């Protein structure tokens, strides 16, 4: 028997299908676009096709994320805070802090010893500290976003960006280019700028051992290095951090079905 979780974010729509033992049997990531209902159905169908089943064969479906109320097939909608907590805790039961950097917002979630949400903070009113900020900087520097992490690791000079605002930071980056600063040093400065906001949120909620990072930005090794240095602790990154919310939704689907 199969159960599905669908996470509609501002940038991507992620689908995870699990069996009753909570093992992932299929996963799909699609760009969200403007039509949430259509993309959720398309992604869910692709995930089902991977295991030769139909949407109607799924026992229970939970929707989460930015566009969860637009998921046609959802049996239930659950907040992304709860789903990220379930997903991260099931992947690493030592998890106490979750850092999730999404396309439009960033979240820091604190868990109790049983994996339940104890507290959380969200930055959803400013692009600083989000994936959108990185996308803007990628365009300004004309560097593929996937190359940001490895380039920043070669940085030799500490280039500081004083502005926390994405709009003003863009102008500041253009100025650094004009000054002849190296691309890898500017990227490292961008990473530090993003991490300033994240570190402040973690410190406010109470930093402790057992940090798990989720979301697509977790694939950026430069960001991980800066956060580990600033927070003075290691950070666990799942094999595919982008699907953790959808995985948590799939876990919720199993629980809500009575299994």
N, C-alpha and C positions, 0 to 999 in steps of 0.2 A: 504494500500500500504506500502511496506517495502523497506528500504534503508540500505545499509551495509557499514561499515568501516572496513578495514583490516590493521592492524599495524604489519609489520614484523620487529621484533627487532633481535638483535644478539642472544638472549637467548630464547625468546618466540614469538609466533605469536598469536595475539589477534584479535578476530572478534566480532563486535557488530552490531546487527541489530536493527533499530529503526522504529517506525511508523512516520507518517507525523507530529505528535505532539512532536517529538523528545524524545519519551518515549522508553526506552530500553526494547525490547521484547525477545531478545536472546543474549547470550554472550558465547564465547568459548575461552579458553586459551590452546594452544598447544606448545610443545617444538619445536623450529625452525628447528634444524638439518641442513643438507647440501643442501637439495633440496627445495629452496624457493617456486618454482612454485607448487610443489606437496603438500607441507604442507599448503599453502594458500588455495588451492582447498579443501583439506581434512577438514580444520578448517571451511571454509565457508559452506561446505555441512553439517557438524555437526550442525552449527548454524541454518541453514535452516530446518534441520530435527526436531529441537526443537520446531519449530512453524508450522510444516507440510507444508512447501512450498519448491519450487525448486529454484536453483540458477537463472534460467531463469525468474522466477517470480519477482525478485528484480528490482525495478525501476531504481536504480542508485547505483554504487559501487565506493567508493574512496579508493585508496591504499595509505599508508603512511609508514614511518619508514625506517630502514636500507635497506630492500630489496624490497621497493615499486615498483621498475621497473620490478620486476619478477612476478607480480601478473597478471595472465592470464585474469581474468574476470574484472579487474578494468576499469571503464569508464574514470577515471582521477586519476593522482597521485599528491599528495600535501605533502609538507614537514612536518616532525613531529613537528617542531616548531609551525607552524600554527595550526595543529590539536590538540596539547596539550593545546594551548591557548583557542581554541574553546571549548574543552571538559571541562577544568577546570573552565572557566568563566561561562559556562552553569550550572555547578554543584554548583558554588558559585560566584555570581555576585559581591562580594566584593574583588575578587581575583585581586591582583596587581603584585604579584611575584609568579612564579612557579618554584619549585625545582624538577627536574626530575633526579633521579639516575638510569641509565640503566645498562645493563650488560657490555657494552664496553665503555660507555661515560657517562658524567653527564652534565646537562644543567641547566642554570638559565635564566628564561625568564621574562622580565618586560612588563606589559601591561599598556595601557592607560585606561582612565576611561570608554571607550566604549568597552573594551575587546580586542582591536586590539594590535598586537605585537608592542611594542615601541623600545625594544632593547633585545639582548640576548647574552649570553656567553656560549661557549661549551668547555669541556675538552674531547678531543677524541684521544689524543696522549699518554696518560699515564693511567695506570690502577688504580692509586691512586684516591680515591673518586668515585669508580664505584662498581657495583655488583660483578664484576670479582674479585676484591680485597677481598671482603668478602668471596667468594667461596674458594679462595686460603687459607685464614686464617682458614676457617672451616675445610679444609682438614688437615692442620698442627696441629690443636688442637684436631682433631677427635671429633668434636662436630657438631651436626645437625644445619644447618644454621637457621632453624626455631626456634631454642632455643636461638639464640644469644641475642635477645631483652630482654627476661625475665631474662636471666642470668646476663646481664650487669646491670640490675636494682638493683641487690643484691650486687654490687661491694662496697667494703669498702676502698680500697686503690687505689690511683691514679697512675697507671702504665703508664709511658710515653714512646711512641715510637718516636724516634728522626727522623727516615727516612720517607720521603714522597714517596719513591720509593717502589713499591710492591715487587720487588725482594729482596732489602735490608731489608725491613720490615719483610719479611718471616724469614730471618736469625735472625733478632732481636727478633721475637716472640719465636723462638726456644731457644734463649739464656735466655729469661724470664722464659720459662718452666724449664730450667736447674737450674735457680736461686731459683726455688720453688715458684714462684708467682702463686697465685690462678687463675684458668681459668676465673672466672667471672671478675677479675680485668684486666686480659690481654684483654679480649673481650671489656671491657669498654675503654681500651687504644686504641684498634683497631678502635672503633667507633669515638673516639676523633681525631684519625689520619685522618679518612675519612672526618670528619666534618671540619677539618682545611682547606681543599681544597674548600669545599662547602661554608663555611663562607666567605672565601676570595673572591669568585666569587660574592656572594650576596652583600658584602660590596662594591665591585668594581662597580657593576651595580646600587647600591643605594637601601639600605634596607628600607622597609616601611611596614605598617600594611597590612594585607590581603595576607598572604603567604599560598599557597596551595602546597602540596607535592604529586607528582605522581610517578608511577613506583613501581615495586615490593618491593624495599627497604623501601618504605613508610610504609610497614607492620611491620617494625622493630621498636618497641617502644623505644628501647635504643637509636637509631639514632635520633628519634623525640625529645626525652628528651634533648639530648646534643645540638641539633640545637636550640631548644626553649630557653635553658639557655644561649647559646652563642649569639643568636640574640635578646634576651630579648623581645620576642613576641610569641604569640601562633601560631601554625601551624594547618591548616585544612587538614585532611586526608580523602578523599572520602571513601565510603564503600568498593569499590574495586579499589584501586589506579592504579592497573596494566592495566586497560582497558581504561583509560582516553584518551590516544592517539587514540585508535580505535573509541571511542565514538565521539571524535572531527571529525574524518574522516567521520563517519556516519552522523553527523550534516552537514558537507560539502556536502555530497551526497544529502541530502534533498535540500540544498540551490542551488546546481548546477543543480538539476533536474527542477528547476523553482518553487518549492513548498515553 
